Amino acid sequence: MAKYQFFCLPNSNREKFTYLNMADEQFIEQKKQLLAAGFKVEDDVILAETDEKAVEHFKSNFIYVMEEYNNANFITALINAIINGYKSVFNKK
């Protein structure tokens, strides 16, 4: 499995990101360039078989965090409960 390091622009809510494969010979130089351009290292290293799986894992963590944040508010938690209840009753995904 390859190791990937993700970088995000500050105040972009993890929507503006890029990543580097840490096995790349130019990893250190590319990392320096990203940091100089204003990117910040985001989270821990992600182990994945492909670039696509690494990005999927990175994004899934974001979705989980956002769901937890939204569920902290009573109104959004209630709305999510209604939506999930509807999906389970009508076998929707």
N, C-alpha and C positions, 0 to 999 in steps of 0.2 A: 504494500500500500504506500501511496505517496503522501507526503506531508504538505499541507497548504497553509499559508498564512494570509489572512484577510486584512484589508486596509479600507477604512472609510473616511470620507470627508466629514469633519466636525459639523454638527447641527444638521445632518442630512437624514437622520432617523434610519441609518443603515441602508438607505436606498441608493446612495452613490458610493459604490464600493468596487474594489478590484482585488485580485488575489495573485499570489505567486506560488509556484511550485518550489519548495525549499531545496529540491535536488538539482535545480537548474544551476549551472556553473556561474551564472551572472546574478544569482539571487541577492547577494550582499549589495552589489552595485545598484540593482533595480530597487531594492528596499530603500537605500539611501536616497535615490531619486524620488520615490513616492513620499518619503518623509519630508524631503525638501519642498515638495509640491504642496504640502499641507495635509497629507493623509495621516491618519493615526492607526496604529495596530489595533485590531478589534478582536477580542476574545482570545481563546487558546488556539493552538494549532489544530487543524482538522485533518484527520486521517481518512483518506478515501481512495477508491480504486481509479476513479476518473475525475476530470475537472467538473463535469456535470454533477456528479454525486456530491462533490465538495460544496458546490454552489447550492445544491438542494438542501444539504445539511445546514449550511449557513443561513439560508432563508427560513428553514423550518424552525430554527431556534428563534428567529425574529418573530415569527407568527405566534409561537408559544408565549413569548414575553408579552406581546401585544394583547393576546387573549387574557392572560393573567391580569394585566393592567386594566383592561376593559371590564373584566369581571369584578374588579375591586369596587366598581361603582354599582349601586343597587339597580339602577334603571337599565344599564347595559347588560348586567347579569340576568335580569328578568327577561329582556328581549332575547338574549342568547338561549335561555332556557325554553322560551316559546318556540324559537326557530328549531332547536334541537329536538324538542318534543314533536313538532310537526314532521320533521324528517324521519324520526323513528316510527311514527304512526303510519306514514305513507311510504316507508321504505325508500326514501330519497337519500342520495349521497351528499 
